[in-house]
Amino acid sequence: MLAAAAARTDANDPLSCLEVGERPDPQAPDGWATVRLRAASLNHHDLWSLQGVGLPDDKLPMVLGCDGAGVDEDGNDVVVHGVITSPGWMGDETLDPRRTLLSERHQGALAEQVAVPRRNLVRKPEGLSFEEAACLPTAWLTAYRMLFTRGAVKPGMTVLVQGAGGGVATAAIALGRAAGVRVWATSRSERKRERALRLGADAVFESGARLPERVDAVLETVGEATWSHSLKSLKPGGTIVVCGATSGQAPSAELNRVFFLQLSVVGSTMGTTGELAQLVQLLASSGVRPVIDRVLPLSDAREGFAALDAGEVFGKVVFTPAG
Ligand SMILES: NC(=O)c1ccc[n+]([C@@H]2O[C@H](COP(=O)([O-])OP(=O)(O)OC[C@H]3O[C@@H](n4cnc5c(N)ncnc54)[C@H](OP(=O)(O)O)[C@@H]3O)[C@@H](O)[C@H]2O)c1
């Protein structure tokens, strides 16, 4: 089958390690299903993998991709949940210390087919296209859990989303807006700030700019470059929800500010299959749809990786295996 895979890893030159070509079809063990993918989406995780983060040499070559939507062996249209728990794990999948994401231990979804545990399949509603559905399992699910589960954000609150152009960030803006939250967003790029406004942000600011008032919660995916601004932007008692650290993970913790203002620093990772099913239903009923920067045939995957690596993307890059 055609697939986009990491042949090697290189922290400084990830794109040189990407190979788009033929890979063996996946084998589904008992309790697993094979899905013929109609669409798959790219995440920053795929660039981390090419850099060797979470992908040791003994797992290479590895088909990349955490996100996909397609048709299972029984002809059902499905969305694939990419969190694979260890055998016998019960309960919240994101709390399994031995969980992995597709493309870490098991071959990923940037391919014509993927094998996953049957319980990882969520039915795709008719009104959602395969391309839209393929955007949901990582970036959108992460934003959903950050906002509603870990951040406990309620209608009427004000939330700041850092790095407005990212996959998680654009999802957070759209979902927050749909839920009646006042959404503010930052970006380094004027073009991305304008797009964030069109997407539903109530106000946008340059990265690091002083805000007109402090916010109830900050959604943080950027890390070191925006961390101090995130802490300064919170009301006393506010919450910073962090799921990523693209720009680095060693900012000053600013402990004086954390304890004096009684701030909560909350980590968040992916989401459960149940949350993915809720998210899919929310989109089906609300009409909210993922922002798709571009759709490319899988054979042109390199173009999408290069755009993400260069920071030229607003929303999600989607690949279609059938071209
Ligand atoms: N824990 C989890 O389960 C989970 C799930 C999904 C993602 N993540 C992590 O969350 C992060 C975002 O993921 P994503 O897929 O949304 O990535 P992405 O699409 O690559 O996000 C890129 C955004 O990050 C911002 N950014 C990057 N470097 C920056 C810098 N030096 N200063 C300011 N802003 C910067 C940019 O915002 P502007 O250009 O608009 O300023 C850019 O639009 C990644 O680190 C990813 O690994 C974690």
The ligand as an SDF file (V2000), in Angstrom:
LIG
                    3D

 48 52  0  0  0  0  0  0  0  0999 V2000
   -0.5950   16.2860   24.4310 N   0  0  0  0  0  0  0  0  0  0  0  0
   -1.3050   15.9880   23.3660 C   0  0  0  0  0  0  0  0  0  0  0  0
   -2.1420   15.0800   23.3850 O   0  0  0  0  0  0  0  0  0  0  0  0
   -1.1370   16.7750   22.1330 C   0  0  0  0  0  0  0  0  0  0  0  0
   -2.0700   16.6850   21.1000 C   0  0  0  0  0  0  0  0  0  0  0  0
   -1.9140   17.5020   19.9960 C   0  0  0  0  0  0  0  0  0  0  0  0
   -0.8300   18.3520   19.9180 C   0  0  0  0  0  0  0  0  0  0  0  0
    0.0920   18.3810   20.9170 N   0  0  0  0  0  0  0  0  0  0  0  0
    1.2530   19.2890   20.8550 C   0  0  0  0  0  0  0  0  0  0  0  0
    0.7570   20.6300   20.8040 O   0  0  0  0  0  0  0  0  0  0  0  0
    1.5930   21.4210   19.9680 C   0  0  0  0  0  0  0  0  0  0  0  0
    0.7460   22.0360   18.8680 C   0  0  0  0  0  0  0  0  0  0  0  0
    0.3040   21.0010   18.0070 O   0  0  0  0  0  0  0  0  0  0  0  0
   -0.3690   21.3450   16.6190 P   0  0  0  0  0  0  0  0  0  0  0  0
   -0.5420   20.0890   15.8600 O   0  0  0  0  0  0  0  0  0  0  0  0
   -1.5170   22.2690   16.8560 O   0  0  0  0  0  0  0  0  0  0  0  0
    0.9020   22.1210   15.9930 O   0  0  0  0  0  0  0  0  0  0  0  0
    1.0130   23.1310   14.8950 P   0  0  0  0  0  0  0  0  0  0  0  0
   -0.1990   23.0770   14.0390 O   0  0  0  0  0  0  0  0  0  0  0  0
    2.3460   22.8990   14.2930 O   0  0  0  0  0  0  0  0  0  0  0  0
    1.0340   24.5260   15.7360 O   0  0  0  0  0  0  0  0  0  0  0  0
    1.8120   25.5200   15.2550 C   0  0  0  0  0  0  0  0  0  0  0  0
    1.4950   26.8380   15.9620 C   0  0  0  0  0  0  0  0  0  0  0  0
    2.3580   26.9890   17.0730 O   0  0  0  0  0  0  0  0  0  0  0  0
    2.7140   28.3520   17.1870 C   0  0  0  0  0  0  0  0  0  0  0  0
    4.1650   28.4650   17.4020 N   0  0  0  0  0  0  0  0  0  0  0  0
    5.1030   27.6000   17.0220 C   0  0  0  0  0  0  0  0  0  0  0  0
    6.3180   28.0380   17.4000 N   0  0  0  0  0  0  0  0  0  0  0  0
    6.1360   29.2090   18.0240 C   0  0  0  0  0  0  0  0  0  0  0  0
    6.9970   30.1660   18.6190 C   0  0  0  0  0  0  0  0  0  0  0  0
    8.3290   29.9980   18.6750 N   0  0  0  0  0  0  0  0  0  0  0  0
    6.4540   31.2640   19.1710 N   0  0  0  0  0  0  0  0  0  0  0  0
    5.1150   31.4630   19.1290 C   0  0  0  0  0  0  0  0  0  0  0  0
    4.2520   30.5750   18.5580 N   0  0  0  0  0  0  0  0  0  0  0  0
    4.7560   29.4720   18.0150 C   0  0  0  0  0  0  0  0  0  0  0  0
    2.3740   29.0270   15.8790 C   0  0  0  0  0  0  0  0  0  0  0  0
    1.4520   30.0220   16.1150 O   0  0  0  0  0  0  0  0  0  0  0  0
    1.4470   31.4000   15.2880 P   0  0  0  0  0  0  0  0  0  0  0  0
    2.2500   31.1820   14.0260 O   0  0  0  0  0  0  0  0  0  0  0  0
   -0.0060   31.6050   15.0450 O   0  0  0  0  0  0  0  0  0  0  0  0
    2.0460   32.4070   16.1950 O   0  0  0  0  0  0  0  0  0  0  0  0
    1.8200   27.9400   15.0010 C   0  0  0  0  0  0  0  0  0  0  0  0
    0.6530   28.3390   14.3040 O   0  0  0  0  0  0  0  0  0  0  0  0
    2.6890   20.4880   19.4410 C   0  0  0  0  0  0  0  0  0  0  0  0
    3.8460   20.6470   20.2440 O   0  0  0  0  0  0  0  0  0  0  0  0
    2.0930   19.1120   19.6090 C   0  0  0  0  0  0  0  0  0  0  0  0
    3.0690   18.1000   19.7480 O   0  0  0  0  0  0  0  0  0  0  0  0
   -0.0440   17.6070   22.0260 C   0  0  0  0  0  0  0  0  0  0  0  0
  1  2  1  0
  2  3  2  0
  2  4  1  0
  4  5  1  0
  4 48  2  0
  5  6  2  0
  6  7  1  0
  7  8  2  0
  8  9  1  0
  8 48  1  0
  9 10  1  0
  9 46  1  0
 10 11  1  0
 11 12  1  0
 11 44  1  0
 12 13  1  0
 13 14  1  0
 14 15  2  0
 14 16  1  0
 14 17  1  0
 17 18  1  0
 18 19  2  0
 18 20  1  0
 18 21  1  0
 21 22  1  0
 22 23  1  0
 23 24  1  0
 23 42  1  0
 24 25  1  0
 25 26  1  0
 25 36  1  0
 26 27  1  0
 26 35  1  0
 27 28  2  0
 28 29  1  0
 29 30  1  0
 29 35  2  0
 30 31  1  0
 30 32  2  0
 32 33  1  0
 33 34  2  0
 34 35  1  0
 36 37  1  0
 36 42  1  0
 37 38  1  0
 38 39  2  0
 38 40  1  0
 38 41  1  0
 42 43  1  0
 44 45  1  0
 44 46  1  0
 46 47  1  0
M  CHG  2   8   1  16  -1
M  END
$$$$
